[in-house]
Amino acid sequence: MQHMNVVVTGASRGIGFALVKALADGGASRIIGVARNYKQLCVLRDWCLTQGKCEFIPIAYDFQQVANSEPQLMGLIKQNFAHIDILINNAGALVNKPFENTSAEEINRVFTVNYLAPALMIRNLLPLLKLGKAHVLNITSMGGFQGSKKFKGLSHYSASKAAL
């Protein structure tokens, strides 16, 4: 994987953090990591620097705010990349509550982060993705296939992951 421009959302921990390291080990030359936790993104940037693996560009961003600040995020990405080879939509939100106790605000947050934000990322970055043989990877969940019967308390999470 040479001279690859990669964008990974939810890169500050968990799967996203591990994906950035694996992509760097695999030869990706430039990676933008997007997450709320800028301090953790800087830890990842420092790891990339010390390992001499790749250029890592941290962008602090809260996907809950995507409807209000989407042009800002897209501008930062486009400022750094003229094209994108891989977009990995990994950021996620989860509320583990019974269906009847979940507030409209919590439902909105889960759907915004898990479905709306990735959909807008793809739509807005499409011009940069179309410049080559780009790949989009959306990280979903078995909950999106098996539903809330198996994952009690995660009905809205499961629905949002099924939508993605």
ABEGO torsion letter per residue (X at the ends): XBGBBBBBBGAABEAAAAAAAAAAAAGBABBBBBBABAAAAAAAAAAAAAAGABBBBBBBBBAAAAAAAAAAAAAAAAAABABBABBBBABBBBBBBBAAABBAAAAAAAAAAAAAAAAAAAAAAAAAAAABBBBBBBBBBAAAAAEAAABBGAAAAAAAAAAX
